[in-house]
Amino acid sequence: MKPCDDIKIADFSWIIQGPLVTKLLGALGATVVRIEGIGRTVDGVRMYQPFKDNKPGWNRSGYWNELNTSKKSITIDLKNTEGVNLAKEIVAWSDVVLESYTSGTMAKLGLSYEDLIKIKPDLIMAGATIYGQTGPRAKAPGIGTTIMALSGFVSSVGWPDRDPVGYSVPYTDFMTPLYIASAILAAIDHRNRTGKGQYIDCSQYEAGINFLGSSILDYNANDDNTIVPLGNRSTYASPHGTYLCQGNDRWCSIAVLNDEQWISFCQVIGLPELAKDDRFSTFPARKENENELDEIVENWTKKYTAEEVMETMQSAGIPAGVVQSAEDLMDKDPQLKSRKFLWQLNHPEIGAITNSGVPIQFSKSSVEVKSAPCLGEHNEYVCTKILGMSDMEFTKYLESGAFG
């Protein structure tokens, strides 16, 4: 028994944000029907690198397969009248509809919330858009990396004496799904109690700003309009940084959060006298002499492997973590192995593949990760097994071009 066994989701979303929502809910037991177009309207992530064996193909992207585990795939041409009718049949079956197009797109297709509640009055529909459904930017295009700039993240990344460096990863795409999944489950609970569905309007832009609370507070309290990049340093810990260790490009991050940890840290590195040194004995003093302190720390870390530094620090109650490579995460990390976070799956086209799981464990329920589907793999299954169509009805849709 899984926590979301009875939930049925029609997933019109694409790229990262929406698919991550249904990856989570699918692993928790929800039946997710992933609806894609073909040609230009196929999910672009299917062509994101890396590809298995470096061979490009609709079903070979490691990125797409990681984001779309535990789902069924059906292709529907939403510019085809019969395709829209087929999509509406899936909506009538579902509890939840998720989409992540620019505001207004679903309405142009005849699939707006107002259209769909005529079919399913208690429907829950979630719009996972960049800016939300309202406001002057609602219909503007955008992607996670530009939202990282707009929401203030880029201002906070880099070094104080250099230009902003930006992000190569659209972190807001990975933050927002947690809000959306929570909102969907809350709406399901509300419907179970009241019998009423509702529309959920989620803005990735606003979700990102939630993670900049300290900067917003500083502006409100002190009228300080500056978001200062700190490099590896922190406003509340010292030493706080990533330090070179033995080996080829091996590093370990260390954070000393208070004076008690500072005393332990000095003992660990064999310099207990530093704890009483006026340059470092208090947090303000350590911040004032941080360049000198970082040099002392790295002179010690360079004598040991990153793993030795981490384990020594953690044993003394000091937060520390190896800067891990993909090989470390996939093959060596004992914590991930112990918790069985990585799943070895068999993909129908590319064979054996390792996918991440769900960072949640239940004492009374199970979680299961299944391989991501090939494009249109479940066209017939969705129609005949999930929707209960006859072979004649399925053939009618097939001949109409509804599947593209």
Number of C-alpha atoms within 10 A of each C-alpha: 10 16 16 17 14 11 18 21 25 25 27 20 25 26 20 23 27 28 25 25 25 29 25 24 27 28 24 25 22 21 22 25 25 25 25 23 21 15 10 7 13 19 20 14 17 22 18 17 15 14 20 17 8 10 10 15 12 16 20 24 21 20 17 26 22 18 23 28 26 25 25 25 22 23 22 26 22 24 14 16 15 20 22 18 17 21 21 19 15 22 23 20 16 21 19 26 25 24 22 23 19 19 22 13 14 18 12 10 14 17 19 14 20 12 14 19 18 11 14 19 15 18 26 25 25 25 25 29 26 30 24 21 19 11 8 8 13 16 18 10 13 14 16 22 18 17 23 24 17 14 19 17 22 20 18 20 19 18 15 12 10 9 12 17 13 17 16 9 11 18 16 26 24 17 17 24 24 14 15 26 19 13 16 22 16 12 22 22 14 14 16 11 9 10 12 15 21 19 16 18 17 22 20 27 25 16 21 22 18 12 15 15 10 11 18 17 12 14 14 11 9 9 10 12 11 11 18 15 21 14 15 14 17 15 8 14 19 27 26 23 21 23 23 23 23 16 12 8 9 18 25 22 19 23 22 23 17 15 16 12 17 25 18 18 24 16 15 17 17 11 13 15 11 18 19 12 12 10 18 22 16 17 19 14 14 21 21 14 14 18 11 13 19 17 12 13 20 17 14 17 22 17 14 14 18 26 19 16 27 22 16 16 22 14 12 13 14 22 17 23 19 21 17 16 11 8 9 12 14 17 12 13 12 12 10 15 14 9 11 14 18 18 17 16 16 14 18 13 11 15 11 13 15 16 21 16 20 17 10 10 12 10 5 8 12 13 19 14 24 19 23 23 22 19 21 21 14 19 19 17 17 19 20 16 11 13 16 12 15 12 11 10 12 18 12 13 17 16 11 13 14 22 21 18
